């Protein structure tokens, strides 16, 4: 090649950045890390305390190389409780603390989200419950806004109950969604659930509202009356997200140990490790669109802790010890 000529280069598509993996709320990879101020109201808990705890969570996320995290829905304790107005201004009172935490999250390229509890039911036939749900959506949206979080920081919710008439329940969700403040609708996304509303229903709701859909692979496996193959269901959910926003997928597998769960007698909880049956979830991004996956099994957290403790005397058991039905602490998430 003559001197001064540029070397020939082969044209090839740019590689997509890797998907961010994360987990929900509780850090199992290092004992003693708190994720929110869980004190009772008599002890005057506050969002400022939760923010201090979240800095500790962020420290661990950096150490473990994790760039996605779902915060506890109780991070601002009692913030919407109707009988405890002394807690209603926590977000304003902690504005500087939240701004600093949000700046750190952006510096770490950490994607944050929230998921209101199972008591937040937008389609309830009881107007009081629906109004309380809207107050929670407004508060959690205000929290993300106070963090200065970008548009990919979402509030994830489910449709709610069927109440004996699915079509009417969906109509209520759609009507109340359209009545939500604009700020809430910019953050709110809808997830298929394992009992009442499968992907075929959330797709119907998206067509009527435009709400982006989060695909949960475990929920789809146990609640798919339409028989939609998982890769197709995932692709259809990914297509509901606005251009320029990275979709979220919930990736977990079913606990296989025999175990009683009193809430709704649910025998399909998430397990601590993804397991072999969760393998196909790794291929759901084949259409080529980047997605972020908060892995609700928290295996990365446990494995990271096991590696760091392996050579220390009196160390906790390896994550492998938790398989085959051996008891371990478990925190149900929805």
Secondary structure, 3 states (H helix, E strand, C coil): CCCCCCCCCCCCCCCCCCCCEEEECCCCCCCCCCCCCCCCHHHCCCHHHHHHHHHHHHHHHHHHCCCEEECCCCCCCCCCCCCCHHHCCHHHHCHHHHHHHHHHHHHCCCEEEEECCCCCCCCCCCHHHHHHHHHHHHHHHHHHHHCCCCCCCEEEECCCCCCCCHHHHHHHHHHHHHHCCHHHHHHEEEECCCCCCCHHHHHHHHHHHCCCEEEEHHHHHHCCCCCCCHHHHHHHHHCCCCCCCCEEEEECCECCCCCCCCHHHCCCCECCCCCHHHHHHHHCCCCCCCEEEEECCCHHHHHHHHHHHCCCCCCCCCHHHHCCCCCCCCCCCC
